[in-house]
Amino acid sequence: MSTNKLVKSNSRKATKYRGVECLNCGQPLDLSDVYCPYCSQLNSTKQLSFKDFFGEFINSIVSYDSRLRYTVKDLLFRPGTITYNYVTGRRLRYANPFRFFLSVSIIYFILNGLISTFIPSETPVNFNKSNDSVVTYSYGEDTYDLEGQKITEDANKAISADSIDPASVAVENDTTEKELDYISEKDLDTLSAGERITRRIILYNDFYKKHEVNDASTALKSLNHENTWFNRWLYQKTDVIDRIKNNPIKFANYLAAKIPFFLFFFTPFFALFFWLLYSRKRYSYIEHMIFIFHIFSFLFLAMLLCLLPDLLIGEDVLMGITLMLIGPFYFYKALRNFYKQGRFVTLIKFVFLNIIFWCSASIAAILFFAITAAVY
């Protein structure tokens, strides 16, 4: 009865909305049952309102109940202990490590993106208007048009076309045309696989810049190249480098949005080294993964807490301290508290795991960057 007094009358948990049968699994219920003892669904017959729906949405993302409070508190102030409690069976009080990691990392990038969008940078933006009413703006040392595309030196030269000698352009175009015609399909087939792909990329990029043909089939026909799916795909990616160079901020945001998923798929690989290094411990491979997810969750949670103070300060001071000092110390303490080994042994393994992490993460990041750019 005392619990019901704390429940608002319009809440879905109120007694007046409870039924005698679970709407999800059909389990018989008493009016005193707030949740179904069989499937754990809330015992409520109330129709969903916008507030109820939004509340369930938030709850599904971050386990919005007492588990969130315990998870955040222990994750921030008890490094390694939260993992130890979780793997030894005390799991009900904590949010799922995998889901919590994805939630906090995605929330961090969303808020960071909103701040970058709505908070003006300290770098001055100067708007310019030329005599022919073309509006551009300067951001640092670069110049952009109103669509956010970087204006290159070639574009600036095009504006002052009167200073260019038409004869020299004709000669240059004629030379380029001959070079393009020279690299035929038959010539490419004589090269090695790696060199053949490289030459195709250069050839297709030059052709695209010169003729601005967007349709891959048309371009391949003009070059007398086979109209295969690989050639079409390769030609469609010729403008990726230019798009990244002309609008690096857009690509950086595109790349950053996928970092949580990169870390999510990188963690199983990194966990192999924990599994080998702590092979004498009783922990399973999946429990090492949980430990790593808790470490990554702490970093994103700490960076999330640094966003607003650093915004008020105007410099990424707290973020730098977190990544350079607090993060490594937290990792060391987590190793000590979870694996229960001495300081000297833990320190040696701490250094080794850091070296492994940065080497493997660098290789994986290069592959991740290349794959992301390929599908951009």
Wavefront OBJ file of the C-alpha trace (Angstrom):
o trace
v 0.000 0.000 0.000
v 2.802 2.388 0.832
v 4.262 1.849 -2.628
v 0.971 2.759 -4.296
v 0.876 6.100 -2.467
v 4.119 7.065 -4.187
v 2.677 6.314 -7.629
v 0.898 9.172 -9.414
v -2.762 8.579 -10.181
v -2.196 9.031 -13.933
v 0.874 6.794 -14.013
v 0.726 3.522 -15.915
v 1.763 1.837 -12.640
v -1.330 3.077 -10.790
v -3.572 0.399 -9.259
v -6.621 1.430 -11.276
v -4.853 0.458 -14.537
v -3.752 -3.018 -13.413
v -5.288 -6.149 -14.881
v -5.717 -9.754 -13.764
v -3.860 -11.169 -16.767
v -0.568 -10.227 -18.430
v -1.270 -8.673 -21.822
v 2.045 -10.012 -23.143
v 2.145 -13.666 -22.078
v -1.285 -14.330 -20.536
v 0.112 -15.111 -17.060
v -2.584 -14.729 -14.323
v -1.885 -11.713 -12.105
v -3.068 -10.152 -8.867
v -3.870 -6.460 -8.624
v -0.866 -6.139 -6.336
v 1.498 -7.260 -9.134
v 3.187 -4.211 -10.671
v 5.079 -6.420 -13.118
v 4.423 -9.855 -14.555
v 6.523 -12.424 -12.605
v 6.893 -14.509 -15.785
v 7.932 -12.025 -18.508
v 8.518 -8.834 -16.419
v 6.187 -6.662 -18.508
v 4.451 -3.818 -16.676
v 0.959 -4.778 -15.514
v -1.019 -1.926 -17.051
v -4.080 -1.616 -19.259
v -3.719 2.134 -19.756
v -3.509 3.341 -23.370
v -0.143 4.752 -24.347
v 0.112 8.544 -24.251
v 2.936 10.551 -25.780
v 4.530 10.936 -22.350
v 4.325 7.179 -21.720
v 5.748 6.353 -25.125
v 8.628 8.832 -24.776
v 9.370 7.515 -21.282
v 9.584 3.948 -22.563
v 11.809 5.108 -25.406
v 14.273 6.712 -22.969
v 14.071 3.654 -20.735
v 14.913 1.327 -23.626
v 18.022 3.363 -24.444
v 19.646 3.844 -21.060
v 17.778 1.493 -18.687
v 16.170 4.536 -17.121
v 15.643 3.242 -13.583
v 17.727 2.588 -10.484
v 20.151 0.518 -12.589
v 21.250 3.653 -14.396
v 22.095 5.370 -11.118
v 24.143 2.442 -9.814
v 25.830 1.909 -13.167
v 26.944 5.535 -13.512
v 28.063 5.802 -9.876
v 30.105 2.600 -9.831
v 31.440 3.146 -13.338
v 32.794 6.599 -12.444
v 34.068 5.995 -8.916
v 34.747 2.260 -8.630
v 36.959 1.291 -11.591
v 36.985 -2.434 -12.200
v 34.676 -3.125 -9.249
v 31.565 -2.733 -11.385
v 32.862 -5.429 -13.744
v 33.791 -7.676 -10.832
v 30.304 -7.339 -9.329
v 28.659 -7.941 -12.693
v 30.570 -11.102 -13.642
v 30.228 -12.591 -10.129
v 26.443 -12.512 -10.410
v 25.299 -9.109 -9.069
v 23.832 -8.003 -12.395
v 20.311 -6.866 -11.617
v 21.468 -3.516 -10.228
v 23.494 -2.643 -13.376
v 22.562 -1.840 -16.960
v 23.645 -4.242 -19.698
v 27.308 -3.363 -20.482
v 26.942 -3.660 -24.263
v 23.773 -1.599 -24.507
v 25.018 0.990 -22.009
v 28.225 1.472 -24.004
v 26.349 2.039 -27.263
v 23.859 4.357 -25.544
v 26.368 6.622 -23.815
v 28.678 6.790 -26.846
v 25.843 7.638 -29.242
v 24.495 10.285 -26.819
v 27.986 11.803 -26.605
v 28.334 12.144 -30.363
v 24.801 13.513 -30.729
v 25.402 16.222 -28.097
v 28.853 16.991 -29.464
v 27.353 17.350 -32.945
v 24.602 19.652 -31.643
v 27.164 21.829 -29.887
v 29.276 22.027 -33.044
v 26.174 22.970 -35.040
v 24.614 25.602 -32.798
v 27.602 27.033 -30.909
v 29.740 29.301 -33.146
v 33.412 28.533 -33.387
v 36.000 31.074 -32.265
v 37.443 31.007 -35.761
v 36.043 34.106 -37.504
v 33.793 33.621 -40.530
v 33.964 36.472 -43.016
v 31.406 36.825 -45.805
v 32.529 38.280 -49.116
v 30.600 39.468 -52.145
v 32.252 39.844 -55.515
v 31.229 42.184 -58.313
v 29.175 39.451 -60.016
v 27.118 38.919 -56.824
v 28.803 35.589 -55.953
v 28.715 35.226 -52.173
v 31.436 33.247 -50.395
v 32.734 33.109 -46.840
v 36.188 32.708 -45.369
v 36.791 30.310 -42.473
v 40.388 30.503 -41.292
v 42.624 30.305 -44.355
v 40.049 28.567 -46.563
v 37.172 29.939 -48.624
v 33.792 28.196 -49.021
v 30.640 28.791 -51.037
v 27.211 28.978 -49.397
v 26.730 25.203 -49.796
v 29.774 24.533 -47.633
v 31.978 23.440 -50.516
v 35.606 24.493 -50.347
v 36.699 26.788 -53.145
v 40.001 25.477 -54.438
v 42.745 27.304 -56.260
v 41.383 25.925 -59.528
v 38.023 27.519 -58.797
v 39.676 30.817 -57.953
v 41.549 30.677 -61.226
v 38.291 30.074 -63.051
v 36.876 33.297 -61.609
v 39.679 35.279 -63.190
v 39.542 33.405 -66.504
v 40.550 36.502 -68.451
v 44.109 36.080 -67.229
v 44.418 32.555 -68.671
v 45.814 31.989 -72.117
v 43.243 29.918 -74.104
v 45.981 28.442 -76.248
v 47.773 26.959 -73.245
v 44.509 25.435 -72.017
v 43.911 23.826 -75.410
v 47.387 22.323 -75.399
v 46.926 21.009 -71.851
v 43.531 19.501 -72.664
v 44.899 17.909 -75.808
v 47.746 16.353 -73.821
v 45.346 15.054 -71.172
v 43.102 13.596 -73.860
v 46.019 11.706 -75.392
v 47.105 10.411 -71.975
v 43.580 9.217 -71.230
v 43.276 7.423 -74.577
v 46.690 5.841 -74.115
v 45.693 3.829 -71.020
v 43.428 1.258 -72.621
v 41.813 -1.821 -71.096
v 44.392 -4.016 -72.812
v 47.271 -1.993 -71.327
v 45.769 -2.186 -67.855
v 45.452 -5.973 -68.070
v 49.236 -6.288 -68.424
v 49.801 -4.682 -64.986
v 49.726 -6.361 -61.585
v 46.453 -6.354 -59.636
v 47.478 -3.586 -57.217
v 48.989 -1.365 -59.899
v 46.011 -1.982 -62.192
v 43.559 -0.728 -59.556
v 45.741 2.281 -58.785
v 45.988 3.263 -62.458
v 42.224 2.828 -62.871
v 41.563 5.136 -59.916
v 43.886 7.814 -61.344
v 42.443 7.417 -64.836
v 38.814 7.555 -63.720
v 39.503 10.504 -61.434
v 41.178 12.445 -64.259
v 38.346 11.626 -66.629
v 35.718 12.715 -64.104
v 37.507 16.012 -63.417
v 37.877 16.751 -67.102
v 34.430 15.761 -68.409
v 32.262 15.732 -65.239
v 30.383 12.626 -66.398
v 28.383 11.279 -63.439
v 27.034 8.145 -65.101
v 29.594 5.354 -64.730
v 28.367 3.341 -67.738
v 28.678 6.358 -70.039
v 32.188 7.100 -68.780
v 33.350 3.508 -69.202
v 31.964 3.439 -72.723
v 33.869 6.637 -73.561
v 37.066 5.103 -72.185
v 36.459 1.803 -74.009
v 36.581 -0.056 -70.690
v 34.511 -3.078 -69.743
v 31.204 -2.195 -68.089
v 31.653 -4.494 -65.065
v 30.196 -3.875 -61.595
v 33.697 -3.338 -60.179
v 34.611 -0.730 -62.798
v 31.291 1.033 -62.267
v 31.798 1.044 -58.494
v 35.376 2.260 -58.864
v 34.319 5.102 -61.129
v 31.518 6.150 -58.768
v 34.103 6.576 -56.009
v 36.362 8.886 -57.996
v 34.930 11.989 -56.400
v 35.218 10.753 -52.795
v 38.665 12.252 -52.255
v 37.540 15.568 -53.725
v 34.403 15.590 -51.563
v 36.477 14.891 -48.440
v 38.974 17.632 -49.327
v 36.284 20.150 -50.217
v 34.132 19.505 -47.151
v 36.237 17.755 -44.474
v 33.898 18.747 -41.628
v 30.990 16.866 -43.186
v 33.118 13.740 -43.631
v 34.466 14.043 -40.064
v 30.916 14.106 -38.713
v 30.023 11.135 -40.921
v 33.077 9.265 -39.620
v 32.515 10.188 -35.962
v 28.955 8.891 -36.021
v 30.294 5.399 -36.739
v 33.029 5.342 -34.068
v 30.835 3.597 -31.438
v 30.179 0.759 -33.867
v 33.880 0.622 -34.766
v 34.789 0.207 -31.080
v 31.963 -2.292 -30.629
v 33.407 -4.569 -33.337
v 37.023 -3.843 -32.326
v 36.450 -4.954 -28.710
v 36.256 -8.741 -29.441
v 39.672 -8.546 -31.116
v 41.197 -6.573 -28.234
v 39.654 -9.000 -25.715
v 41.769 -11.809 -27.176
v 44.884 -10.266 -25.625
v 43.193 -10.023 -22.224
v 42.121 -13.647 -22.533
v 45.703 -14.718 -23.319
v 47.376 -12.424 -20.804
v 45.087 -13.467 -17.952
v 44.734 -17.101 -19.022
v 45.332 -18.339 -15.465
v 42.319 -16.405 -14.220
v 38.889 -18.017 -14.112
v 37.315 -15.363 -16.314
v 35.832 -16.343 -19.667
v 36.401 -14.544 -22.950
v 33.028 -12.754 -22.767
v 33.844 -11.481 -19.245
v 37.022 -9.864 -20.572
v 34.853 -8.179 -23.205
v 32.555 -6.846 -20.480
v 35.592 -5.342 -18.736
v 36.657 -3.561 -21.946
v 33.136 -2.261 -22.594
v 33.093 -0.808 -19.086
v 36.418 0.961 -19.768
v 35.113 2.446 -23.038
v 31.835 3.400 -21.339
v 33.754 5.279 -18.654
v 35.698 7.246 -21.279
v 32.561 8.308 -23.159
v 30.733 9.098 -19.925
v 33.653 11.188 -18.665
v 33.907 13.037 -21.991
v 30.151 13.604 -21.881
v 30.516 15.240 -18.471
v 33.357 17.418 -19.804
v 31.364 18.838 -22.727
v 29.509 21.622 -20.885
v 32.393 22.783 -18.609
v 34.804 22.895 -21.561
v 32.189 24.824 -23.532
v 31.974 27.421 -20.746
v 35.763 27.603 -20.405
v 36.248 27.912 -24.149
v 39.048 25.331 -24.257
v 39.134 21.505 -24.159
v 41.016 21.551 -20.850
v 38.986 18.957 -18.953
v 38.771 16.743 -22.024
v 42.563 16.739 -22.343
v 43.040 15.960 -18.646
v 40.525 13.113 -18.894
v 42.155 11.486 -21.908
v 45.798 12.044 -20.926
v 45.762 11.590 -17.134
v 42.498 10.314 -15.664
v 41.885 7.714 -18.405
v 45.225 5.839 -18.042
v 45.031 5.964 -14.216
v 41.465 4.642 -14.327
v 42.525 1.789 -16.616
v 45.351 0.820 -14.224
v 43.043 0.869 -11.183
v 40.411 -1.140 -13.080
v 42.997 -3.835 -13.885
v 43.988 -3.979 -10.208
v 40.435 -4.139 -8.872
v 39.100 -6.641 -11.386
v 41.993 -9.079 -11.875
v 43.273 -8.789 -8.272
v 47.000 -8.898 -9.057
v 49.944 -7.046 -7.493
v 51.030 -3.526 -8.435
v 54.206 -4.533 -10.301
v 52.551 -7.292 -12.350
v 49.585 -5.049 -13.099
v 51.888 -2.216 -14.196
v 53.742 -4.491 -16.650
v 50.470 -5.766 -18.119
v 49.113 -2.218 -18.181
v 52.040 -1.069 -20.373
v 51.792 -4.142 -22.611
v 48.034 -3.770 -23.137
v 48.436 -0.081 -23.955
v 51.048 -0.867 -26.609
v 48.832 -3.601 -28.062
v 45.822 -1.290 -28.003
v 47.465 1.618 -29.823
v 49.133 -0.602 -32.437
v 46.061 -2.687 -33.204
v 43.716 0.302 -32.954
v 45.864 2.246 -35.438
v 45.745 -0.575 -37.984
v 42.014 -1.072 -37.429
v 41.404 2.682 -37.663
v 43.156 2.848 -41.056
v 40.971 0.007 -42.337
v 37.917 1.647 -40.795
v 38.775 4.966 -42.456
v 39.290 3.297 -45.822
v 36.015 1.351 -45.600
v 34.109 4.442 -44.447
v 35.546 6.514 -47.301
v 34.662 3.746 -49.765
v 30.975 3.858 -48.791
v 30.841 7.647 -48.273
l 1 2 3 4 5 6 7 8 9 10 11 12 13 14 15 16 17 18 19 20 21 22 23 24 25 26 27 28 29 30 31 32 33 34 35 36 37 38 39 40 41 42 43 44 45 46 47 48 49 50 51 52 53 54 55 56 57 58 59 60 61 62 63 64 65 66 67 68 69 70 71 72 73 74 75 76 77 78 79 80 81 82 83 84 85 86 87 88 89 90 91 92 93 94 95 96 97 98 99 100 101 102 103 104 105 106 107 108 109 110 111 112 113 114 115 116 117 118 119 120 121 122 123 124 125 126 127 128 129 130 131 132 133 134 135 136 137 138 139 140 141 142 143 144 145 146 147 148 149 150 151 152 153 154 155 156 157 158 159 160 161 162 163 164 165 166 167 168 169 170 171 172 173 174 175 176 177 178 179 180 181 182 183 184 185 186 187 188 189 190 191 192 193 194 195 196 197 198 199 200 201 202 203 204 205 206 207 208 209 210 211 212 213 214 215 216 217 218 219 220 221 222 223 224 225 226 227 228 229 230 231 232 233 234 235 236 237 238 239 240 241 242 243 244 245 246 247 248 249 250 251 252 253 254 255 256 257 258 259 260 261 262 263 264 265 266 267 268 269 270 271 272 273 274 275 276 277 278 279 280 281 282 283 284 285 286 287 288 289 290 291 292 293 294 295 296 297 298 299 300 301 302 303 304 305 306 307 308 309 310 311 312 313 314 315 316 317 318 319 320 321 322 323 324 325 326 327 328 329 330 331 332 333 334 335 336 337 338 339 340 341 342 343 344 345 346 347 348 349 350 351 352 353 354 355 356 357 358 359 360 361 362 363 364 365 366 367 368 369 370 371 372 373 374 375 376
